[in-house]
Structures are given as C-alpha cells and as structure tokens.
Amino acid sequence: DAIGQDHAKTFVARCQLGEQQAEGRGGSRRAAEQQAAERLHELLLGN
C-alpha cells in the first residue's frame, strides 16, 4: 500500500508468519518491506 501525495508517498508493507505479523513503512516499497521483515524477525527472536 502507499499513502500520501504523489510527490511524498509513504509505502506500507506487512509481513506475517503464522500468527505473528509486523508492519513497516518507508519512502520506497523495498524499504517498507525490509522494515517489516526486520520487525517480524525481532518479534520472533523476542528482542
């Protein structure tokens, strides 16, 4: 998903594994996906 005006979009990505899920936001789709994956990884490790 993307939110905001065309010149300043914020991309939103969600990552889920089983019942655990995390959301990431960034200035690009890739950055949002990376943040979501990192947050899910931290959740799974309990950090």
PyMOL commands that place a pseudoatom at each C-alpha (Angstrom):
pseudoatom trace, name=CA, resn=ASP, resi=1, chain=A, elem=C, hetatm=0, pos=[0.000, 0.000, 0.000]
pseudoatom trace, name=CA, resn=ALA, resi=2, chain=A, elem=C, hetatm=0, pos=[1.036, 3.599, -0.442]
pseudoatom trace, name=CA, resn=ILE, resi=3, chain=A, elem=C, hetatm=0, pos=[-0.233, 6.646, 1.400]
pseudoatom trace, name=CA, resn=GLY, resi=4, chain=A, elem=C, hetatm=0, pos=[0.335, 10.344, 0.917]
pseudoatom trace, name=CA, resn=GLN, resi=5, chain=A, elem=C, hetatm=0, pos=[0.633, 12.688, -2.007]
pseudoatom trace, name=CA, resn=ASP, resi=6, chain=A, elem=C, hetatm=0, pos=[2.294, 11.589, -5.249]
pseudoatom trace, name=CA, resn=HIS, resi=7, chain=A, elem=C, hetatm=0, pos=[5.470, 13.577, -4.567]
pseudoatom trace, name=CA, resn=ALA, resi=8, chain=A, elem=C, hetatm=0, pos=[5.865, 12.285, -0.991]
pseudoatom trace, name=CA, resn=LYS, resi=9, chain=A, elem=C, hetatm=0, pos=[4.459, 8.771, -0.783]
pseudoatom trace, name=CA, resn=THR, resi=10, chain=A, elem=C, hetatm=0, pos=[4.969, 6.531, 2.208]
pseudoatom trace, name=CA, resn=PHE, resi=11, chain=A, elem=C, hetatm=0, pos=[4.830, 2.839, 1.405]
pseudoatom trace, name=CA, resn=VAL, resi=12, chain=A, elem=C, hetatm=0, pos=[3.384, 0.366, 3.879]
pseudoatom trace, name=CA, resn=ALA, resi=13, chain=A, elem=C, hetatm=0, pos=[4.226, -3.350, 3.890]
pseudoatom trace, name=CA, resn=ARG, resi=14, chain=A, elem=C, hetatm=0, pos=[3.077, -6.159, 6.138]
pseudoatom trace, name=CA, resn=CYS, resi=15, chain=A, elem=C, hetatm=0, pos=[4.915, -9.377, 6.881]
pseudoatom trace, name=CA, resn=GLN, resi=16, chain=A, elem=C, hetatm=0, pos=[3.285, -12.381, 8.555]
pseudoatom trace, name=CA, resn=LEU, resi=17, chain=A, elem=C, hetatm=0, pos=[4.470, -15.777, 9.714]
pseudoatom trace, name=CA, resn=GLY, resi=18, chain=A, elem=C, hetatm=0, pos=[1.834, -17.861, 11.443]
pseudoatom trace, name=CA, resn=GLU, resi=19, chain=A, elem=C, hetatm=0, pos=[0.049, -15.582, 13.873]
pseudoatom trace, name=CA, resn=GLN, resi=20, chain=A, elem=C, hetatm=0, pos=[2.957, -13.139, 14.186]
pseudoatom trace, name=CA, resn=GLN, resi=21, chain=A, elem=C, hetatm=0, pos=[2.832, -10.080, 11.968]
pseudoatom trace, name=CA, resn=ALA, resi=22, chain=A, elem=C, hetatm=0, pos=[4.674, -6.798, 11.601]
pseudoatom trace, name=CA, resn=GLU, resi=23, chain=A, elem=C, hetatm=0, pos=[4.301, -3.626, 9.571]
pseudoatom trace, name=CA, resn=GLY, resi=24, chain=A, elem=C, hetatm=0, pos=[6.963, -1.470, 8.003]
pseudoatom trace, name=CA, resn=ARG, resi=25, chain=A, elem=C, hetatm=0, pos=[6.895, 1.976, 6.410]
pseudoatom trace, name=CA, resn=GLY, resi=26, chain=A, elem=C, hetatm=0, pos=[9.367, 3.672, 4.153]
pseudoatom trace, name=CA, resn=GLY, resi=27, chain=A, elem=C, hetatm=0, pos=[9.965, 6.008, 1.266]
pseudoatom trace, name=CA, resn=SER, resi=28, chain=A, elem=C, hetatm=0, pos=[10.106, 3.072, -1.152]
pseudoatom trace, name=CA, resn=ARG, resi=29, chain=A, elem=C, hetatm=0, pos=[8.319, -0.250, -1.392]
pseudoatom trace, name=CA, resn=ARG, resi=30, chain=A, elem=C, hetatm=0, pos=[11.585, -2.058, -0.795]
pseudoatom trace, name=CA, resn=ALA, resi=31, chain=A, elem=C, hetatm=0, pos=[12.386, -0.032, 2.333]
pseudoatom trace, name=CA, resn=ALA, resi=32, chain=A, elem=C, hetatm=0, pos=[8.929, -0.723, 3.758]
pseudoatom trace, name=CA, resn=GLU, resi=33, chain=A, elem=C, hetatm=0, pos=[9.263, -4.456, 3.051]
pseudoatom trace, name=CA, resn=GLN, resi=34, chain=A, elem=C, hetatm=0, pos=[12.720, -4.539, 4.636]
pseudoatom trace, name=CA, resn=GLN, resi=35, chain=A, elem=C, hetatm=0, pos=[11.496, -2.786, 7.776]
pseudoatom trace, name=CA, resn=ALA, resi=36, chain=A, elem=C, hetatm=0, pos=[8.517, -5.144, 8.076]
pseudoatom trace, name=CA, resn=ALA, resi=37, chain=A, elem=C, hetatm=0, pos=[10.799, -8.176, 7.739]
pseudoatom trace, name=CA, resn=GLU, resi=38, chain=A, elem=C, hetatm=0, pos=[13.248, -6.811, 10.327]
pseudoatom trace, name=CA, resn=ARG, resi=39, chain=A, elem=C, hetatm=0, pos=[10.442, -6.094, 12.790]
pseudoatom trace, name=CA, resn=LEU, resi=40, chain=A, elem=C, hetatm=0, pos=[8.990, -9.582, 12.354]
pseudoatom trace, name=CA, resn=HIS, resi=41, chain=A, elem=C, hetatm=0, pos=[12.438, -11.078, 12.858]
pseudoatom trace, name=CA, resn=GLU, resi=42, chain=A, elem=C, hetatm=0, pos=[12.806, -9.141, 16.122]
pseudoatom trace, name=CA, resn=LEU, resi=43, chain=A, elem=C, hetatm=0, pos=[9.367, -10.316, 17.267]
pseudoatom trace, name=CA, resn=LEU, resi=44, chain=A, elem=C, hetatm=0, pos=[10.233, -13.930, 16.542]
pseudoatom trace, name=CA, resn=LEU, resi=45, chain=A, elem=C, hetatm=0, pos=[13.524, -13.659, 18.440]
pseudoatom trace, name=CA, resn=GLY, resi=46, chain=A, elem=C, hetatm=0, pos=[11.857, -11.895, 21.350]
pseudoatom trace, name=CA, resn=ASN, resi=47, chain=A, elem=C, hetatm=0, pos=[14.002, -8.730, 21.160]
for i in range(1, 47): cmd.bond("trace and resi %d" % i, "trace and resi %d" % (i + 1))
show_as sticks, trace
zoom trace
